[in-house]
Amino acid sequence: MATLQELLLTPEKTPHLIADTQALVDDQIASKGITAAPLKAAYKAVTAFAPGYYQEAISAMLPGMVHQLEPYWAAFVASGGGDFGDYLSKRSDQVSESLLAVTDDMAQHSGRATVVKAYQLVRGGAGKNITTALPALGALVQKYAY
Protein backbone atom coordinates (compact mmCIF):
# COMPACT_ATOMS: atom_id res chain seq x y z
CA MET A 1 0.00 0.00 0.00
CA ALA A 2 1.30 3.44 -0.94
CA THR A 3 1.79 5.98 1.81
CA LEU A 4 -0.22 9.16 1.84
CA GLN A 5 2.97 11.06 1.05
CA GLU A 6 3.54 8.90 -2.04
CA LEU A 7 -0.05 9.44 -3.12
CA LEU A 8 -0.25 13.19 -2.58
CA LEU A 9 3.19 14.74 -2.81
CA THR A 10 4.01 14.03 -6.43
CA PRO A 11 5.30 16.61 -8.91
CA GLU A 12 2.02 16.32 -10.82
CA LYS A 13 -0.33 16.64 -7.84
CA THR A 14 1.46 18.99 -5.44
CA PRO A 15 0.78 22.29 -7.29
CA HIS A 16 -2.93 21.44 -7.54
CA LEU A 17 -3.03 20.29 -3.92
CA ILE A 18 -1.46 23.57 -2.79
CA ALA A 19 -4.00 25.60 -4.79
CA ASP A 20 -6.91 23.56 -3.46
CA THR A 21 -5.57 23.84 0.09
CA GLN A 22 -5.36 27.61 -0.28
CA ALA A 23 -8.96 27.65 -1.57
CA LEU A 24 -10.06 25.50 1.38
CA VAL A 25 -8.44 27.90 3.87
CA ASP A 26 -9.90 30.93 2.07
CA ASP A 27 -13.38 29.35 2.14
CA GLN A 28 -13.08 28.43 5.81
CA ILE A 29 -12.00 31.94 6.79
CA ALA A 30 -14.70 33.57 4.66
CA SER A 31 -17.38 31.38 6.26
CA LYS A 32 -16.53 32.52 9.79
CA GLY A 33 -18.80 35.02 11.50
CA ILE A 34 -18.01 38.03 13.65
CA THR A 35 -16.56 35.83 16.39
CA ALA A 36 -13.70 35.06 14.03
CA ALA A 37 -12.60 38.69 13.79
CA PRO A 38 -9.14 37.91 15.28
CA LEU A 39 -8.65 35.10 12.77
CA LYS A 40 -9.71 37.28 9.86
CA ALA A 41 -7.48 40.12 11.09
CA ALA A 42 -4.50 37.78 11.44
CA TYR A 43 -5.10 36.40 7.95
CA LYS A 44 -5.35 39.92 6.53
CA ALA A 45 -2.18 40.99 8.34
CA VAL A 46 -0.19 38.05 7.02
CA THR A 47 -1.38 38.50 3.45
CA ALA A 48 -0.84 42.28 3.55
CA PHE A 49 2.51 42.48 5.36
CA ALA A 50 4.13 39.32 4.09
CA PRO A 51 3.21 38.99 0.40
CA GLY A 52 3.77 35.48 -0.86
CA TYR A 53 4.14 34.10 2.67
CA TYR A 54 0.75 32.42 2.56
CA GLN A 55 1.63 30.30 -0.50
CA GLU A 56 5.10 29.62 0.90
CA ALA A 57 3.57 28.56 4.21
CA ILE A 58 1.17 26.12 2.57
CA SER A 59 4.03 24.64 0.54
CA ALA A 60 6.17 24.37 3.66
CA MET A 61 3.38 22.92 5.82
CA LEU A 62 2.11 20.39 3.34
CA PRO A 63 4.70 17.65 3.96
CA GLY A 64 4.24 17.97 7.73
CA MET A 65 0.46 17.94 7.45
CA VAL A 66 0.55 14.88 5.21
CA HIS A 67 2.92 13.21 7.69
CA GLN A 68 0.52 13.97 10.56
CA LEU A 69 -2.44 12.62 8.56
CA GLU A 70 -0.60 9.43 7.58
CA PRO A 71 -1.62 7.29 10.59
CA TYR A 72 -5.24 8.40 10.24
CA TRP A 73 -5.19 7.57 6.54
CA ALA A 74 -3.65 4.14 7.14
CA ALA A 75 -6.28 3.32 9.78
CA PHE A 76 -9.03 4.69 7.52
CA VAL A 77 -7.92 2.51 4.60
CA ALA A 78 -7.54 -0.52 6.89
CA SER A 79 -11.08 0.04 8.17
CA GLY A 80 -12.47 -0.25 4.66
CA GLY A 81 -12.50 3.38 3.62
CA GLY A 82 -15.64 5.41 3.08
CA ASP A 83 -15.59 9.15 3.77
CA PHE A 84 -12.21 10.33 5.07
CA GLY A 85 -13.66 13.67 6.19
CA ASP A 86 -16.17 11.84 8.37
CA TYR A 87 -13.39 9.60 9.69
CA LEU A 88 -11.32 12.65 10.66
CA SER A 89 -14.31 14.44 12.19
CA LYS A 90 -14.97 11.51 14.52
CA ARG A 91 -11.43 12.00 15.85
CA SER A 92 -11.48 15.80 15.66
CA ASP A 93 -9.65 16.64 18.90
CA GLN A 94 -6.80 14.25 18.17
CA VAL A 95 -6.53 15.20 14.48
CA SER A 96 -6.63 18.93 15.27
CA GLU A 97 -3.78 18.63 17.76
CA SER A 98 -1.77 16.54 15.29
CA LEU A 99 -2.15 19.20 12.60
CA LEU A 100 -1.49 22.05 15.02
CA ALA A 101 1.84 20.45 15.90
CA VAL A 102 2.96 21.42 12.39
CA THR A 103 1.89 25.06 12.66
CA ASP A 104 3.19 25.37 16.21
CA ASP A 105 6.60 24.19 15.01
CA MET A 106 6.55 26.61 12.10
CA ALA A 107 5.61 29.53 14.33
CA GLN A 108 8.34 28.61 16.80
CA HIS A 109 10.95 28.66 14.03
CA SER A 110 9.60 31.62 12.05
CA GLY A 111 11.74 34.71 11.86
CA ARG A 112 8.77 36.89 10.95
CA ALA A 113 7.52 38.69 14.06
CA THR A 114 4.27 39.81 12.38
CA VAL A 115 3.42 36.23 11.39
CA VAL A 116 4.28 34.86 14.84
CA LYS A 117 2.21 37.54 16.56
CA ALA A 118 -0.75 36.88 14.27
CA TYR A 119 -0.47 33.13 14.90
CA GLN A 120 -0.34 33.62 18.66
CA LEU A 121 -3.56 35.65 18.49
CA VAL A 122 -5.49 32.82 16.83
CA ARG A 123 -3.80 29.74 18.29
CA GLY A 124 -6.27 29.37 21.17
CA GLY A 125 -9.25 28.88 18.86
CA ALA A 126 -7.37 27.12 16.10
CA GLY A 127 -8.45 23.63 17.13
CA LYS A 128 -12.11 24.56 16.75
CA ASN A 129 -11.42 26.07 13.33
CA ILE A 130 -9.58 22.95 12.21
CA THR A 131 -12.41 20.75 13.47
CA THR A 132 -14.93 22.56 11.28
CA ALA A 133 -12.62 22.15 8.27
CA LEU A 134 -12.03 18.40 8.71
CA PRO A 135 -14.84 17.24 6.38
CA ALA A 136 -13.48 19.44 3.58
CA LEU A 137 -9.89 18.44 4.37
CA GLY A 138 -10.81 14.76 4.24
CA ALA A 139 -12.54 15.25 0.89
CA LEU A 140 -9.48 17.07 -0.43
CA VAL A 141 -7.17 14.25 0.66
CA GLN A 142 -9.45 11.65 -0.93
CA LYS A 143 -9.61 13.65 -4.15
CA TYR A 144 -5.85 13.41 -4.60
CA ALA A 145 -5.27 10.01 -3.03
CA TYR A 146 -7.50 8.15 -5.49
C-alpha positions as CSV (number, residue, x, y, z in Angstrom):
1,M,0.0,0.0,0.0
2,A,1.3,3.4,-0.9
3,T,1.8,6.0,1.8
4,L,-0.2,9.2,1.8
5,Q,3.0,11.1,1.0
6,E,3.5,8.9,-2.0
7,L,-0.1,9.4,-3.1
8,L,-0.3,13.2,-2.6
9,L,3.2,14.7,-2.8
10,T,4.0,14.0,-6.4
11,P,5.3,16.6,-8.9
12,E,2.0,16.3,-10.8
13,K,-0.3,16.6,-7.8
14,T,1.5,19.0,-5.4
15,P,0.8,22.3,-7.3
16,H,-2.9,21.4,-7.5
17,L,-3.0,20.3,-3.9
18,I,-1.5,23.6,-2.8
19,A,-4.0,25.6,-4.8
20,D,-6.9,23.6,-3.5
21,T,-5.6,23.8,0.1
22,Q,-5.4,27.6,-0.3
23,A,-9.0,27.7,-1.6
24,L,-10.1,25.5,1.4
25,V,-8.4,27.9,3.9
26,D,-9.9,30.9,2.1
27,D,-13.4,29.4,2.1
28,Q,-13.1,28.4,5.8
29,I,-12.0,31.9,6.8
30,A,-14.7,33.6,4.7
31,S,-17.4,31.4,6.3
32,K,-16.5,32.5,9.8
33,G,-18.8,35.0,11.5
34,I,-18.0,38.0,13.6
35,T,-16.6,35.8,16.4
36,A,-13.7,35.1,14.0
37,A,-12.6,38.7,13.8
38,P,-9.1,37.9,15.3
39,L,-8.7,35.1,12.8
40,K,-9.7,37.3,9.9
41,A,-7.5,40.1,11.1
42,A,-4.5,37.8,11.4
43,Y,-5.1,36.4,8.0
44,K,-5.3,39.9,6.5
45,A,-2.2,41.0,8.3
46,V,-0.2,38.1,7.0
47,T,-1.4,38.5,3.4
48,A,-0.8,42.3,3.5
49,F,2.5,42.5,5.4
50,A,4.1,39.3,4.1
51,P,3.2,39.0,0.4
52,G,3.8,35.5,-0.9
53,Y,4.1,34.1,2.7
54,Y,0.7,32.4,2.6
55,Q,1.6,30.3,-0.5
56,E,5.1,29.6,0.9
57,A,3.6,28.6,4.2
58,I,1.2,26.1,2.6
59,S,4.0,24.6,0.5
60,A,6.2,24.4,3.7
61,M,3.4,22.9,5.8
62,L,2.1,20.4,3.3
63,P,4.7,17.7,4.0
64,G,4.2,18.0,7.7
65,M,0.5,17.9,7.5
66,V,0.6,14.9,5.2
67,H,2.9,13.2,7.7
68,Q,0.5,14.0,10.6
69,L,-2.4,12.6,8.6
70,E,-0.6,9.4,7.6
71,P,-1.6,7.3,10.6
72,Y,-5.2,8.4,10.2
73,W,-5.2,7.6,6.5
74,A,-3.6,4.1,7.1
75,A,-6.3,3.3,9.8
76,F,-9.0,4.7,7.5
77,V,-7.9,2.5,4.6
78,A,-7.5,-0.5,6.9
79,S,-11.1,0.0,8.2
80,G,-12.5,-0.3,4.7
81,G,-12.5,3.4,3.6
82,G,-15.6,5.4,3.1
83,D,-15.6,9.1,3.8
84,F,-12.2,10.3,5.1
85,G,-13.7,13.7,6.2
86,D,-16.2,11.8,8.4
87,Y,-13.4,9.6,9.7
88,L,-11.3,12.6,10.7
89,S,-14.3,14.4,12.2
90,K,-15.0,11.5,14.5
91,R,-11.4,12.0,15.8
92,S,-11.5,15.8,15.7
93,D,-9.6,16.6,18.9
94,Q,-6.8,14.2,18.2
95,V,-6.5,15.2,14.5
96,S,-6.6,18.9,15.3
97,E,-3.8,18.6,17.8
98,S,-1.8,16.5,15.3
99,L,-2.2,19.2,12.6
100,L,-1.5,22.1,15.0
101,A,1.8,20.4,15.9
102,V,3.0,21.4,12.4
103,T,1.9,25.1,12.7
104,D,3.2,25.4,16.2
105,D,6.6,24.2,15.0
106,M,6.5,26.6,12.1
107,A,5.6,29.5,14.3
108,Q,8.3,28.6,16.8
109,H,11.0,28.7,14.0
110,S,9.6,31.6,12.1
111,G,11.7,34.7,11.9
112,R,8.8,36.9,10.9
113,A,7.5,38.7,14.1
114,T,4.3,39.8,12.4
115,V,3.4,36.2,11.4
116,V,4.3,34.9,14.8
117,K,2.2,37.5,16.6
118,A,-0.8,36.9,14.3
119,Y,-0.5,33.1,14.9
120,Q,-0.3,33.6,18.7
121,L,-3.6,35.7,18.5
122,V,-5.5,32.8,16.8
123,R,-3.8,29.7,18.3
124,G,-6.3,29.4,21.2
125,G,-9.2,28.9,18.9
126,A,-7.4,27.1,16.1
127,G,-8.5,23.6,17.1
128,K,-12.1,24.6,16.7
129,N,-11.4,26.1,13.3
130,I,-9.6,23.0,12.2
131,T,-12.4,20.8,13.5
132,T,-14.9,22.6,11.3
133,A,-12.6,22.1,8.3
134,L,-12.0,18.4,8.7
135,P,-14.8,17.2,6.4
136,A,-13.5,19.4,3.6
137,L,-9.9,18.4,4.4
138,G,-10.8,14.8,4.2
139,A,-12.5,15.3,0.9
140,L,-9.5,17.1,-0.4
141,V,-7.2,14.2,0.7
142,Q,-9.4,11.7,-0.9
143,K,-9.6,13.6,-4.2
144,Y,-5.8,13.4,-4.6
145,A,-5.3,10.0,-3.0
146,Y,-7.5,8.1,-5.5
